[in-house]
Amino acid sequence: MRKKFAWFFCIFMSSLVLLSCSEDNKKGEEPGDGTGGGTPEGDTKTYFETTYSDLSAYVDKDVSEIWAAVGNASKDEENNILYVQDQKGNRYKATFKLDGTMIATIEMVLTGSSENKGIEVWESMISSFRDYKLGTFLGTKFKDYATGEGGIKQTTEETIPLLTLEANTLIYPVFGIQKKVYCCPIMDKDKFRVEMCRNYLPLDFSTLGKYVGANIDETLQEFYAISNKILFGTAMAYLYFDSAIDLKGNNYTVNFDSDKTLETVLEISAYIPENEQTIARWKDLLQNYADYKLGTLKELYVTDAFGDKVQDLADAQEAFDLYESNGRNNGIIARFETAYGNNSLILNKDYCYILVRKS
């Protein structure tokens, strides 16, 4: 039922992924090679001159690539900080948040002569996003901190009036600036920042379990651009990710389900799309589980219609043989153990998915 309900939210999030590669950015797919900018009076930094499109192309690339490109621009490689200037002369301190050595997110705040121009720069970026080469406008998420109410605005014209004198709203516009990257010029109350991030949830099953037991709202903040929080009254809450990609480049949809308090992540489900490739993907996951970092195989067994264990299986081939003779009439579960808990690869009559739980 949760999965069917989430389908309606998929419409918005799917549009974000599909529209990302817009005509506005066909020339901005690869990193630029800007040079260091000048220094205004009182500012001794040398800024790396770039565009939002060119800078965003470094997301999901090794951080060494950008260090090799910035020349004599002011930087702090130890703390992954680079000083950049956009095509309009706005100056930023850009911080790279890494996943290993890969850039997962670029977070930018105004600095130097631009430091106190947050509202001016934000309004200019939203109203003239094509001039800034931000890509396709995909919608604006917003939340009023005073009332807790929020929603989605479908146009930039509707977005700008969200910024009021009270400045008590999180305003989160999303632009598809690259095929797999979002650019988000954000007003959080009266604080302005720009975030560039991957437009999907990267799935490393060896570490995904670290989110089980986490606060669901804090997790939402970490993935705000790519997830939606969905409530079923007071019964449960979950975060829905329309796009998640594993280590081999395969796609999933993912739920982070809450416990009864609605505050803590109880379990995570990564669903394999139901199509002609579903069984082939299930077989590959089961046979080559080490490649997917699913963990150490602890048990492989069959369940009845109620989910109760009825039979142990010796190996993956026995599971494949059972499927060939019996289809999906019974559930087949492979349970793996990681440092964070259990990953269970489940095939049943309804779904094929990986369930992540604590031990």
C-alpha positions as CSV (number, residue, x, y, z in Angstrom):
1,M,0.0,0.0,0.0
2,R,2.8,2.4,0.8
3,K,4.5,1.6,-2.5
4,K,1.3,2.3,-4.4
5,F,0.7,5.6,-2.5
6,A,4.3,6.7,-3.2
7,W,3.6,6.3,-6.9
8,F,1.8,9.7,-6.9
9,F,4.8,11.4,-5.5
10,C,6.9,9.7,-8.1
11,I,5.4,12.0,-10.7
12,F,7.1,15.1,-9.3
13,M,10.4,13.4,-8.5
14,S,10.6,11.5,-11.8
15,S,10.2,14.8,-13.7
16,L,13.2,16.1,-11.8
17,V,15.4,13.2,-13.2
18,L,13.9,13.1,-16.7
19,L,14.1,16.8,-17.3
20,S,17.5,17.4,-15.9
21,C,19.3,17.2,-19.2
22,S,17.8,20.3,-20.7
23,E,18.7,22.2,-23.8
24,D,20.0,25.0,-21.5
25,N,22.9,22.8,-20.5
26,K,23.9,20.7,-23.4
27,K,27.1,22.7,-23.6
28,G,27.7,22.5,-19.9
29,E,28.1,18.8,-19.3
30,E,31.9,18.9,-18.8
31,P,33.9,20.9,-16.3
32,G,35.2,24.3,-17.5
33,D,38.7,25.5,-17.1
34,G,38.1,29.0,-15.6
35,T,41.0,31.1,-14.4
36,G,41.5,32.9,-11.2
37,G,39.6,36.2,-10.9
38,G,40.7,39.6,-9.6
39,T,40.6,40.9,-6.0
40,P,38.4,43.7,-4.8
41,E,39.7,46.2,-2.3
42,G,40.2,44.6,1.1
43,D,39.8,41.0,-0.3
44,T,43.1,39.3,-1.0
45,K,41.7,36.1,-2.3
46,T,42.0,34.9,-5.9
47,Y,38.7,33.5,-7.2
48,F,38.2,30.7,-9.6
49,E,36.0,32.1,-12.4
50,T,33.3,29.6,-13.4
51,T,29.7,29.2,-14.2
52,Y,27.2,27.2,-12.2
53,S,26.9,24.7,-15.0
54,D,30.6,24.2,-15.3
55,L,31.1,23.9,-11.6
56,S,28.2,21.4,-11.2
57,A,29.9,19.1,-13.7
58,Y,32.4,18.2,-11.0
59,V,29.7,16.6,-8.8
60,D,30.3,12.8,-8.8
61,K,33.9,13.3,-10.0
62,D,37.1,12.8,-8.0
63,V,38.0,15.9,-6.0
64,S,41.5,15.8,-7.5
65,E,40.0,16.9,-10.9
66,I,38.9,20.2,-9.6
67,W,42.2,20.9,-7.7
68,A,44.0,20.2,-11.0
69,A,41.8,22.8,-12.8
70,V,41.8,25.8,-10.5
71,G,45.3,27.1,-11.0
72,N,46.3,29.7,-8.5
73,A,42.8,30.3,-7.1
74,S,42.6,30.5,-3.3
75,K,41.8,27.2,-1.8
76,D,42.1,25.0,1.3
77,E,42.5,21.4,0.0
78,E,42.7,19.9,3.5
79,N,39.2,21.2,4.3
80,N,37.9,20.9,0.7
81,I,37.3,24.7,0.3
82,L,37.6,26.7,-2.9
83,Y,36.8,30.3,-3.6
84,V,34.8,30.8,-6.8
85,Q,33.3,33.7,-8.7
86,D,30.2,33.2,-11.0
87,Q,29.6,34.7,-14.4
88,K,27.8,37.7,-12.7
89,G,30.7,38.5,-10.4
90,N,29.2,37.0,-7.3
91,R,31.8,35.5,-5.0
92,Y,31.5,32.4,-3.0
93,K,33.2,30.1,-0.6
94,A,32.5,26.6,-2.0
95,T,32.8,23.6,0.3
96,F,33.0,20.1,-1.3
97,K,31.4,17.3,0.7
98,L,33.0,14.0,-0.3
99,D,31.8,10.4,-0.6
100,G,35.2,8.8,-0.4
101,T,37.2,10.9,-2.8
102,M,34.2,11.7,-5.0
103,I,32.4,15.1,-4.7
104,A,28.8,14.3,-3.5
105,T,27.7,17.9,-2.8
106,I,29.0,21.4,-3.4
107,E,27.7,23.9,-0.8
108,M,28.3,27.6,-1.6
109,V,27.9,30.7,0.6
110,L,28.6,34.3,-0.5
111,T,31.8,35.8,0.7
112,G,34.0,38.9,0.2
113,S,32.3,41.8,-1.5
114,S,29.2,39.6,-2.1
115,E,28.7,38.5,1.5
116,N,25.7,40.7,2.3
117,K,23.9,40.4,-1.0
118,G,22.1,37.1,-0.3
119,I,18.5,38.3,-1.0
120,E,19.6,40.2,-4.1
121,V,21.5,37.3,-5.6
122,W,18.8,34.8,-4.8
123,E,16.0,36.9,-6.4
124,S,18.2,37.5,-9.4
125,M,19.0,33.7,-9.8
126,I,15.3,32.7,-9.6
127,S,14.0,35.4,-11.9
128,S,16.8,35.1,-14.4
129,F,17.8,31.4,-14.1
130,R,18.4,31.0,-17.8
131,D,21.0,33.8,-17.7
132,Y,22.7,32.0,-14.8
133,K,22.6,28.7,-16.8
134,L,20.9,26.8,-14.0
135,G,19.1,24.4,-16.3
136,T,15.5,23.3,-16.2
137,F,13.3,24.6,-13.3
138,L,11.7,21.6,-11.7
139,G,9.8,23.1,-8.8
140,T,10.3,24.6,-5.4
141,K,9.8,22.9,-2.1
142,F,8.9,25.1,0.8
143,K,8.1,25.0,4.5
144,D,6.9,27.7,6.8
145,Y,8.8,27.2,10.1
146,A,6.1,29.0,12.1
147,T,3.1,26.9,11.0
148,G,4.9,23.7,9.8
149,E,2.9,24.0,6.5
150,G,4.6,23.6,3.2
151,G,4.3,22.2,-0.3
152,I,5.6,22.7,-3.8
153,K,5.4,25.7,-6.2
154,Q,5.4,24.9,-9.9
155,T,6.9,28.2,-11.3
156,T,9.6,30.7,-10.5
157,E,6.9,33.4,-10.5
158,E,5.2,31.6,-7.5
159,T,8.5,31.0,-5.8
160,I,9.8,34.6,-5.4
161,P,6.9,35.8,-3.2
162,L,7.6,33.0,-0.7
163,L,10.4,35.3,0.6
164,T,8.6,37.7,3.0
165,L,9.7,40.3,5.5
166,E,9.2,37.7,8.3
167,A,11.8,35.5,6.5
168,N,10.6,32.4,8.4
169,T,10.4,30.0,5.5
170,L,12.7,27.4,3.9
171,I,12.5,28.0,0.2
172,Y,14.2,25.2,-1.8
173,P,14.1,25.6,-5.6
174,V,15.4,22.7,-7.6
175,F,17.0,23.0,-11.1
176,G,18.2,20.1,-13.3
177,I,21.5,21.5,-14.2
178,Q,23.2,18.3,-15.4
179,K,21.8,14.9,-16.3
180,K,22.5,13.6,-12.7
181,V,22.9,16.8,-10.8
182,Y,20.6,19.3,-9.2
183,C,21.4,23.0,-8.5
184,C,19.4,24.5,-5.6
185,P,19.6,28.2,-4.7
186,I,18.2,28.1,-1.2
187,M,16.8,30.7,1.2
188,D,16.6,29.3,4.7
189,K,14.9,32.1,6.6
190,D,17.2,35.0,5.7
191,K,20.3,32.9,4.9
192,F,21.2,32.2,1.3
193,R,23.2,29.3,0.0
194,V,23.6,27.3,-3.2
195,E,23.8,23.5,-3.2
196,M,24.8,21.3,-6.1
197,C,24.1,17.6,-5.4
198,R,23.5,14.2,-7.0
199,N,19.9,13.8,-8.1
200,Y,19.7,10.2,-6.8
201,L,20.4,8.3,-3.6
202,P,23.7,6.3,-4.0
203,L,23.3,2.8,-2.6
204,D,26.2,1.2,-0.9
205,F,24.5,-1.7,0.9
206,S,27.5,-2.2,3.2
207,T,26.9,1.2,4.9
208,L,23.2,1.9,4.1
209,G,22.2,0.4,7.5
210,K,23.8,3.3,9.3
211,Y,20.6,5.2,8.7
212,V,18.5,2.7,10.6
213,G,17.9,4.2,14.0
214,A,18.6,7.7,12.7
215,N,16.2,10.6,13.3
216,I,13.9,10.8,10.2
217,D,13.8,14.6,10.0
218,E,17.5,14.9,10.2
219,T,17.8,12.3,7.5
220,L,15.3,14.3,5.4
221,Q,17.5,17.4,5.8
222,E,20.5,15.5,4.5
223,F,18.6,14.4,1.4
224,Y,16.1,17.3,1.1
225,A,16.6,17.8,-2.7
226,I,16.0,14.1,-3.6
227,S,13.4,12.8,-1.1
228,N,9.9,13.5,0.1
229,K,8.5,12.9,3.6
230,I,5.1,11.1,3.4
231,L,2.8,10.7,6.4
232,F,0.0,8.2,7.0
233,G,-1.8,10.2,9.7
234,T,-0.3,9.2,13.0
235,A,0.4,5.6,11.9
236,M,3.7,6.0,10.2
237,A,6.0,8.2,8.2
238,Y,8.6,7.5,5.6
239,L,11.0,9.2,3.3
240,Y,10.5,8.3,-0.4
241,F,13.4,8.4,-2.9
242,D,12.3,8.1,-6.5
243,S,15.8,7.5,-7.8
244,A,18.5,5.4,-6.2
245,I,21.5,3.8,-7.9
246,D,23.7,0.9,-6.7
247,L,27.4,0.3,-7.2
248,K,26.7,-1.3,-10.7
249,G,24.5,1.6,-11.9
250,N,21.1,-0.2,-11.4
251,N,18.0,1.8,-10.4
252,Y,15.8,1.4,-7.4
253,T,13.1,3.3,-5.5
254,V,13.7,3.5,-1.8
255,N,11.7,4.0,1.4
256,F,13.1,4.9,4.8
257,D,10.2,3.7,7.0
258,S,9.7,5.1,10.5
259,D,8.9,3.3,13.7
260,K,5.6,4.0,15.7
261,T,7.0,7.3,17.1
262,L,7.3,8.7,13.5
263,E,10.7,10.0,14.6
264,T,13.2,7.2,14.0
265,V,14.0,5.2,10.9
266,L,13.0,1.6,11.6
267,E,14.0,0.0,8.3
268,I,14.9,0.7,4.7
269,S,13.5,-0.9,1.6
270,A,15.1,-0.7,-1.8
271,Y,12.7,-1.8,-4.5
272,I,13.8,-3.3,-7.9
273,P,11.5,-2.1,-10.7
274,E,9.0,-4.7,-11.9
275,N,9.8,-5.3,-15.6
276,E,11.3,-7.9,-17.9
277,Q,14.7,-7.4,-16.1
278,T,13.5,-8.0,-12.6
279,I,14.4,-11.7,-12.3
280,A,17.7,-11.3,-14.1
281,R,18.6,-8.6,-11.5
282,W,17.5,-10.8,-8.6
283,K,19.6,-13.6,-9.9
284,D,22.6,-11.3,-10.3
285,L,22.2,-9.9,-6.8
286,L,22.0,-13.4,-5.3
287,Q,24.8,-14.9,-7.2
288,N,27.2,-12.0,-7.1
289,Y,26.2,-10.5,-3.8
290,A,29.8,-9.6,-2.9
291,D,30.0,-7.2,-5.9
292,Y,27.0,-5.3,-4.4
293,K,28.5,-5.3,-0.9
294,L,25.4,-7.0,0.5
295,G,27.4,-8.6,3.3
296,T,28.1,-12.1,4.5
297,L,25.5,-14.6,3.5
298,K,23.9,-16.1,6.7
299,E,20.9,-18.0,5.4
300,L,18.9,-18.7,2.3
301,Y,15.4,-20.0,2.7
302,V,11.8,-20.3,1.4
303,T,8.7,-18.8,3.0
304,D,5.0,-19.5,2.7
305,A,2.3,-17.0,1.9
306,F,2.4,-15.7,5.5
307,G,6.1,-15.1,5.4
308,D,6.9,-18.0,7.7
309,K,10.1,-20.1,6.9
310,V,9.3,-23.5,5.4
311,Q,12.5,-24.7,3.8
312,D,16.3,-24.0,3.8
313,L,18.1,-23.7,0.4
314,A,21.6,-24.9,-0.1
315,D,22.8,-22.3,-2.5
316,A,21.8,-19.8,-5.2
317,Q,21.3,-22.5,-7.8
318,E,18.7,-24.2,-5.7
319,A,16.9,-20.9,-5.3
320,F,17.0,-20.4,-9.1
321,D,15.7,-24.0,-9.7
322,L,12.8,-23.3,-7.2
323,Y,11.9,-20.2,-9.1
324,E,11.9,-22.0,-12.5
325,S,9.6,-24.7,-11.1
326,N,7.4,-22.6,-8.8
327,G,7.6,-19.1,-10.0
328,R,6.9,-16.5,-7.3
329,N,4.3,-18.5,-5.5
330,N,6.7,-18.8,-2.5
331,G,9.0,-16.1,-1.0
332,I,12.7,-16.6,-1.4
333,I,14.9,-14.7,1.2
334,A,18.6,-14.4,1.4
335,R,19.8,-12.8,4.6
336,F,23.2,-11.1,4.7
337,E,25.0,-9.6,7.7
338,T,26.9,-6.3,7.6
339,A,28.6,-4.1,10.3
340,Y,25.3,-2.2,10.6
341,G,22.8,-5.1,10.7
342,N,21.1,-7.2,8.1
343,N,20.4,-6.9,4.4
344,S,17.7,-9.3,3.2
345,L,17.2,-9.9,-0.6
346,I,13.5,-10.8,-0.9
347,L,11.6,-12.1,-3.9
348,N,7.9,-12.7,-3.4
349,K,4.7,-12.5,-5.5
350,D,4.5,-8.8,-5.1
351,Y,8.0,-7.3,-5.0
352,C,11.7,-7.9,-5.4
353,Y,13.6,-5.7,-2.9
354,I,16.3,-5.4,-0.3
355,L,15.2,-4.9,3.3
356,V,17.8,-3.2,5.6
357,R,17.3,-3.7,9.3
358,K,19.3,-3.8,12.6
359,S,20.3,-7.2,13.8
